[in-house]
Amino acid sequence: MVQMLDSIPGDVAGWAAVIAGLAVFAALVARDDRRRRVREAVRVAAMLTPVQQPVSSWSKHRESAARDVARAHGLAAMQAQAAQQIDAVEHAYSRMLAQCATIIDLGVAAQPPEPAVAPAREPATPAAQPLAA
């Protein structure tokens, strides 16, 4: 009899674990069932909503053309500004070439450049005196 009474806490713990597992399983099944019902309701509601009419392709093309025309005015101004900048660069380049040509023709470039600082001379040392004997 004592042995039977000693095994009761183990049996109760085992059955409690089994019952807890069944309760968790039932909760998961119920939760999945609710999700399934919600998914089904959303699917049915999506089928019942009216389909929006697609925008005709002609209106898309019309809108695109209007945007391109509006953009073209700004594009022409940018092209004119770029042409002006290119002309300015070409003018500066031709002036630089002309200046280089005059320097080369004068022979200035053939002379070596003068040093910025003249080299320092060594101080004069007194003449060696004969040694006294």
FENQUI-V847055 format. One record per helix or strand. SS is the DSSP state (2 for helix, 1 for strand). FROM is the first residue (numbers start at 1). TO is the last residue. Records with the same first field share a line. If there is no record, write none. Layout:
BEGIN
SS = FROM-TO + FROM-TO
END
This chain:
BEGIN
2 = 2-48 + 57-106 + 108-110
END
